Amino acid sequence: MKVVSKLVELDFEVKRIEKTKHGIVVLNDPARSMATKVHITPEDAMTIAKAILSSGAAFRFVLSFPFVYWFGRLKGQPKKKGSRP
C-alpha cells in the first residue's frame, strides 16, 4: 500500500497487527521502508466502517477484492507493488 501526504510518500507493507489496551497497532516492515506504527482506536474503526458502508465504491471493493486478487494470481499476473489505478 502507498501512503501519500504533504509530509511523506511512503510504501507501507503491513507486517504485524498487535492488540493494545486502547485498540490495535498496525506495524510495517522496517526493513522495507521507514518504521511506522498506525494506532487504530475503536472510534477510528467505527469511522472506517461507516465510510465503507456509505461509499458504494468502497463497499464494492471490499466485497470484490478477494476474487480480483485470486483471479489475477490464477492468471499469472505479477503482484503490482505500489501501483495505483
Residue frames relative to the residue before (quaternion, step in Angstrom):
aa qw qx qy qz dx dy dz
M 1.0000 0.0000 0.0000 0.0000 0.00 0.00 0.00
K 0.2541 -0.7573 0.5839 0.1449 3.53 -1.13 0.63
V 0.1733 -0.7626 0.6180 0.0806 3.56 -0.90 1.00
V 0.0153 -0.8019 0.5961 -0.0368 3.57 -0.69 1.12
S 0.1402 0.7613 -0.6231 0.1114 3.56 -0.84 1.03
K 0.6978 -0.4377 0.3410 0.4531 3.57 -1.29 -0.04
L 0.6975 0.4880 -0.2675 0.4513 3.58 1.14 -0.61
V 0.8279 -0.0149 0.0860 0.5541 3.57 0.92 -0.86
E 0.1759 -0.6978 0.6753 0.1614 3.52 -1.35 0.43
L 0.0397 0.8417 -0.5227 0.1290 3.55 -0.34 1.29
D 0.3069 -0.6857 0.6242 0.2144 3.54 -1.03 0.85
F 0.0748 -0.8118 0.5787 -0.0217 3.55 -0.64 1.17
E 0.0197 -0.7848 0.6190 -0.0232 3.55 -0.51 1.22
V 0.3999 -0.7334 0.4954 0.2383 3.57 -0.56 1.16
K 0.1741 -0.7936 0.5797 0.0617 3.56 -0.74 1.13
R 0.8045 -0.0518 0.1020 0.5828 3.57 0.87 -1.02
I 0.1495 -0.7288 0.6558 0.1284 3.52 -1.30 0.44
E 0.0891 -0.8086 0.5816 0.0033 3.55 -0.74 1.10
K 0.3975 -0.6826 0.5625 0.2441 3.55 -1.16 0.69
T 0.0817 -0.7747 0.6254 0.0451 3.54 -1.00 0.86
K 0.7165 -0.4340 0.3232 0.4402 3.55 -1.30 0.06
H 0.7964 0.3044 -0.1323 0.5056 3.59 1.03 -0.80
G 0.8093 -0.1125 0.0643 0.5729 3.62 1.17 0.33
I 0.5639 -0.5498 0.4470 0.4241 3.55 -0.95 -0.94
V 0.2363 -0.7274 0.6241 0.1599 3.53 -1.32 0.40
V 0.1914 -0.7586 0.6154 0.0955 3.56 -0.87 1.02
L 0.1153 -0.8080 0.5776 0.0154 3.56 -0.71 1.14
N 0.3137 -0.7350 0.5649 0.2057 3.55 -1.05 0.74
D 0.5874 -0.5435 0.4560 0.3894 3.54 -1.35 -0.02
P 0.3188 -0.7898 0.4863 0.1951 3.64 -0.27 1.19
A 0.5760 0.5848 -0.3863 0.4206 3.61 1.17 -0.34
R 0.6999 0.4700 -0.2635 0.4688 3.60 1.16 -0.54
S 0.7906 -0.0574 0.0590 0.6068 3.58 1.09 -0.63
M 0.7571 -0.3437 0.2709 0.4850 3.55 -1.30 -0.21
A 0.5078 -0.6488 0.4723 0.3133 3.59 -0.90 0.94
T 0.0314 0.8110 -0.5763 0.0953 3.55 -0.74 1.12
K 0.1243 -0.7576 0.6368 0.0707 3.55 -1.14 0.77
V 0.1265 -0.7605 0.6327 0.0726 3.55 -1.01 0.87
H 0.1964 -0.7812 0.5867 0.0834 3.57 -0.59 1.20
I 0.0512 -0.7930 0.6070 -0.0073 3.58 -0.78 1.08
T 0.2200 -0.7756 0.5834 0.0981 3.55 -0.64 1.18
P 0.6647 -0.4738 0.3638 0.4487 3.60 -1.21 0.19
E 0.6229 0.5369 -0.3381 0.4577 3.60 1.07 -0.68
D 0.6279 0.5225 -0.3233 0.4778 3.59 1.06 -0.79
A 0.6518 0.5201 -0.3118 0.4555 3.58 0.94 -0.91
M 0.6511 0.5029 -0.3156 0.4729 3.60 0.99 -0.79
T 0.6315 0.5265 -0.3274 0.4657 3.59 1.00 -0.80
I 0.6494 0.5047 -0.3089 0.4776 3.59 0.98 -0.86
A 0.6566 0.5127 -0.3121 0.4568 3.60 0.90 -0.90
K 0.6568 0.4992 -0.3124 0.4711 3.60 0.93 -0.86
A 0.6458 0.5181 -0.3230 0.4584 3.60 0.97 -0.83
I 0.6605 0.4968 -0.3085 0.4709 3.60 0.95 -0.84
L 0.6978 0.4797 -0.2800 0.4522 3.58 0.87 -0.92
S 0.7176 0.4265 -0.2592 0.4858 3.60 1.11 -0.57
S 0.6671 0.4441 -0.3006 0.5171 3.60 1.27 -0.06
G 0.4114 -0.7291 0.4933 0.2363 3.57 -0.55 1.14
A 0.6627 0.5126 -0.3112 0.4486 3.58 0.92 -0.90
A 0.6763 0.4835 -0.2959 0.4705 3.61 0.89 -0.91
F 0.6409 0.5252 -0.3211 0.4586 3.58 0.98 -0.82
R 0.6564 0.4925 -0.3079 0.4816 3.61 0.95 -0.85
F 0.6244 0.5359 -0.3380 0.4569 3.59 1.02 -0.77
V 0.6621 0.5076 -0.3089 0.4568 3.60 0.86 -0.96
L 0.6921 0.4716 -0.2797 0.4694 3.60 0.97 -0.80
S 0.7778 0.3946 -0.1944 0.4490 3.60 0.96 -0.80
F 0.5385 0.6746 -0.4199 0.2803 3.64 1.04 -0.50
P 0.6219 0.5254 -0.3968 0.4240 3.68 0.89 -0.55
F 0.6712 0.4971 -0.2974 0.4625 3.57 0.99 -0.85
V 0.6443 0.5115 -0.3179 0.4713 3.58 0.94 -0.86
Y 0.6462 0.5233 -0.3148 0.4576 3.58 0.95 -0.88
W 0.7343 0.4322 -0.2546 0.4574 3.60 0.71 -1.04
F 0.6299 0.5079 -0.3515 0.4709 3.62 0.98 -0.66
G 0.6301 0.5226 -0.3299 0.4701 3.60 1.03 -0.71
R 0.6607 0.4981 -0.3023 0.4733 3.57 0.99 -0.85
L 0.6550 0.5151 -0.3143 0.4547 3.60 0.99 -0.79
K 0.6773 0.4753 -0.2839 0.4845 3.58 1.10 -0.68
G 0.5035 -0.6861 0.3984 0.3421 3.56 1.28 -0.10
Q 0.3728 0.7158 -0.5080 0.3008 3.57 1.18 0.42
P 0.4416 -0.6965 0.4862 0.2890 3.61 -0.81 0.91
K 0.5539 -0.5922 0.4749 0.3419 3.54 -1.22 0.61
K 0.2620 -0.7763 0.5571 0.1356 3.58 -0.77 1.06
K 0.2328 -0.7906 0.5566 0.1049 3.55 -0.46 1.24
G 0.8787 0.0817 -0.0559 0.4670 3.55 -0.89 0.94
S 0.4983 0.6416 -0.4567 0.3627 3.60 1.17 0.16
R 0.1691 -0.7702 0.6103 0.0760 3.51 -1.14 0.71
P 0.4773 -0.6847 0.4650 0.2952 3.59 -0.91 0.84
